[in-house]
């Protein structure tokens, strides 16, 4: 597989423009700043086509990011939100059980009701083994529209389903539909934003993914004050329906085939392309073909913007890649063997997975320690929103600043590992949050203590998982979808198993012991950024030639110029 050899590392002190433009399999080793002027170079290089998402106006890109964030928030709203009414749901499906009158029967019933949430969370991850190949081969737009149509239909169904078996099936189907947006969103962001912009926008994605859980718990809790818990699904149906309408009418396709050809007549600088981020032009060297040229999409290069009615088409005229659908589906199983991707998956599992465990047990914990009602527990998750919002700048802009600092020190050449020192805040706050929660519930400390721990854990999720996910996407950008699926799928499986056993684990070991173990695991995983920072580049290059990985190398038509 000679064509799959990794490109030689770039030298920091000079540029050979044609060689740099034609490099493939870079694994994230790219020149982001001019070696003389230290000014930003656009990665990927935009084409001359006005329909290229990289050429869209900056305001329109952020509109698209806003819609993505809305979709992220809604995808977890009803997937996790109803768990706040776990007690009411249990007594509704299992008549006669009561936590005060027959606690043993109630615990057994809760274990069965927990399947409504664990299976939904599992399918949110596993279902993407179908959705990601669809997004990579046929486009992002059909994936969003079809998955949200399934999500919408299942939400309506569950509003009226009263049998345990039927409700469980409905939740499984809901998870299948709701999970697609979570994994397709990072690919969409990478489609429309340049490398130097990506960290900040990805932080918004990570934040709203966590906000959706918190907002779902808050609103669901408030609904249960005066309404039956099934009203949660009726409200969710309306929200999902709105997102479905927006996706159909106002969310165009973002996938764009970048079959690169050499061209010497067009500039590829920030200022020439109007990226609107304030950097000076990188095209200052008259001898550098890299700054004087840009890639142009092969085949048809339309000079006019596609009419609105044509953008409403669900499917493309031809696939985005020639890769086999099953290879696209099974590639994540091979990618998870790559150490950087495995570490990123463990980061997601040791933060989001533990949040899933916490939310699956939170109503029971607060009812036991503070005698809180469902809506009161839900209001405690306002702190989660605060934590998420604080995590946006620290996980996004701070990560970009850290990566850019090391890029400048490296003569303008970017390696994905340069972002990893930004993991330090999450490395501190995630274990601290888990310890605080366990100790506070176990010892009956003031309710504000576990509430603060919820904020700290959500801060760590937005901050740390964003840095880790952007790191592996930068390293393996041509297969960003499969990378995200490998990470999110592992997280969903871990969360499924953990939430399944959380109630039993906590009841046997106690909150302090159980959450103490979670904190230790979280700390050990998050510390993994240190060896990757020093040896990650060598590990990436060495692992590329491993036999298990060689079978999932990507085709040339997946290359995007970075």
Secondary structure, DSSP 8 states (H G I E B T S, - for coil): -GGG-------SS---HHHHHT----TT-EE-B-TTT--BB-SS---S-TTSGGGS-HHHHHHHHHHHHHHHHHHHHHHHGGGGGHHHHHHHHSTT--TTT-HHHHHHHHHHHTHHHHHHHHHHHHTHHHHHHHHHHH-HHHHHHHHHHHHHHHHHHHHH--SHHHHHHHHHHHHHHHHHHHHHHHHHHHHHS-GGGHHHHHHHHHHHHHHHHHHHHHHHHHHHHHS-TTHHHHHHHHHHHHHHHHHHHH-------------SS---BHHHHT--S----STT-TT-HHHH-----SS---SS---HHHHT-SS-SS-S--S-HHHHHHHHHHHTTSHHHHHHHHHHIIIIIHHHHHHHHHHHHHHHHH---HHHHHHHTHHHHHHHHHHHHHHTHHHHHHHHHHHHHTTTEE-GGGGGGGGHHHHHHHHHHHHHHHHHHHHT--HHHHHHHHHHHHHHIIIIIHHHHHHHHHHTGGGHHHHHHHHHHHHHHHHHHHHHHHHHHHHHH-HHHHHHHHHHHHHHHHTTHHHHHHHHHHHHHHHTT-HHHHTT---GGG----
